[in-house]
Amino acid sequence: MTLALVNETIKKELAAVEQLFTEELATDLTCVNNLIRHVSRFRGKMLRPTLVLLAGKACGELTDAHTVLATVVEMVHMATLVHDDVLDEAELRRKGATINHLRGNEAAVLLGDYLISHSFHLCSSLDSQFASRIIGRTTNQVCEGELLQIHHRNNLDLDEETYFQIISRKTASLCATCCLLGAKFAGASEVRISQLELFGLSLGTAFQIQDDIIDLIGEASTVGKTLGTDLEKGKLTLPIIHYLRTASAQDRARLRKILENGSNERIERIRDMLLVSDSIAYARNCAKDHVHRARAALTTLPDSSAKRLLDTMAEFVADRAV
């Protein structure tokens, strides 16, 4: 089963999320509506709303609150994409122009802020403030992760522990929150909530490792977004970190020199070095380990179609094509 088929099983619920997303962000300003329509193309697989909905279904019944929460996390995710493209100076996302490339950094930053603001506005419509506090905590963690990554730009001595701190905050924390909120608002026990939160955290970690691999050795024409931005911005990711730790002294020195000097051809040169090493395989195995942790977190949940679909999502991340 593919992720597209997973989405097909909750097609009605995802359609309600898309409708609420559009309604919440609508304004009487044509220029803003045009930007919202453009950024809506970035939705893609709607992984995070799907996590909210399936975590809820795995623990009980879905309510209107789940539609709200699924929409909220999608707005937060969209905001992070818009801001990431500014930080990375990316020109392409989902085979279309990024907001910063289309309208400049000022419009992109403000649009990201607009999305975040609306996510909290919508979240506050719920009777409980629990979700607002969790979303606030998560957006803080995302920003912490980005700031930690910026702090370590061009740090050729970056270790794996710090790398995992970065991706845990900037990517995995939102996936964990999706599952936590889905379970919580379905009336799950604290044990079940913790299990689903761990599932989301492990899944998000694996997803980011795979994304980092794709940025190094993927093909822009296939992936549909600007690649090589991590290297261009001096962000060391797991394959590079592993290579600098395990390669021969001569090869390590060669890679460090390429990274320090920079050139138009350096991405291709680094890709060639990685592809004949064990570093890509090492990173993929790390991603698979986190997928196994995610799947293990589901084992004691009662059997249901939602549980099986969550397991399928983990398989999708493990097998995600580079």
PyMOL commands that set and color helices and strands:
alter all, ss='L'
color gray80, all
select helices_A, chain A and resi 3-9+11-25+30-42+47-59+64-88+99-103+105-123+130-151+160-184+190-217+220-223+229-232+238-246+249-261+266-275+279-297+305-318
alter helices_A, ss='H'
color red, helices_A
select strands_A, chain A and resi 92-93+96-97
alter strands_A, ss='S'
color yellow, strands_A
deselect
rebuild
show_as cartoon
